[in-house]
């Protein structure tokens, strides 16, 4: 389960990084749709990070 969540986290982070990099290269301010996508990705990244942190630890009773 942890590996699946870490893979998902990596995919979400990569997608967000790519959007931010595209915005940085543009000379125009990002449109609302792009800003919304970045914000939604951030919320999902935080949720997956929390899910990973809450997984039972190996050897813990």
C-alpha positions in Angstrom: 0.0 0.0 0.0 2.8 2.4 0.9 4.5 1.9 -2.5 1.2 2.6 -4.3 0.7 5.8 -2.3 4.3 6.9 -2.9 3.9 6.2 -6.7 0.7 8.3 -6.7 2.5 11.1 -4.7 5.3 11.1 -7.2 2.8 11.4 -10.2 0.9 14.2 -8.5 4.0 16.1 -7.6 5.4 15.7 -11.2 2.2 16.9 -12.7 2.1 20.0 -10.4 5.8 20.7 -11.0 5.2 20.6 -14.8 2.3 23.0 -14.6 4.3 25.4 -12.5 7.3 25.2 -14.8 5.0 25.9 -17.8 3.6 28.9 -16.0 7.0 30.2 -15.2 8.1 30.0 -18.8 5.0 31.9 -19.9 5.1 35.7 -20.1 1.5 35.9 -19.1 -0.2 35.4 -15.7 -1.6 31.9 -15.5 -5.3 31.6 -16.3 -7.8 30.6 -13.5 -8.1 27.1 -14.8 -4.4 26.5 -14.5 -4.2 28.0 -11.0 -7.2 25.8 -10.0 -5.4 22.7 -11.3 -2.2 23.6 -9.3 -4.3 24.2 -6.2 -6.2 21.0 -6.6 -3.0 19.0 -7.1 -1.6 20.6 -3.9 -4.7 19.5 -1.9 -4.3 15.9 -3.3 -0.6 15.9 -2.6 -1.3 16.8 1.0 -4.0 14.1 1.3 -1.6 11.4 0.0 1.2 12.6 2.3 -1.2 12.3 5.3 -2.3 8.9 4.2 1.3 7.8 4.0 2.0 9.2 7.5 -1.0 7.4 8.9 0.0 4.0 7.6 0.8 1.5 10.3 4.5 1.2 10.8 6.2 -2.1 10.3 7.0 -3.7 13.7 4.6 -1.3 15.6 2.1 -2.9 17.9 
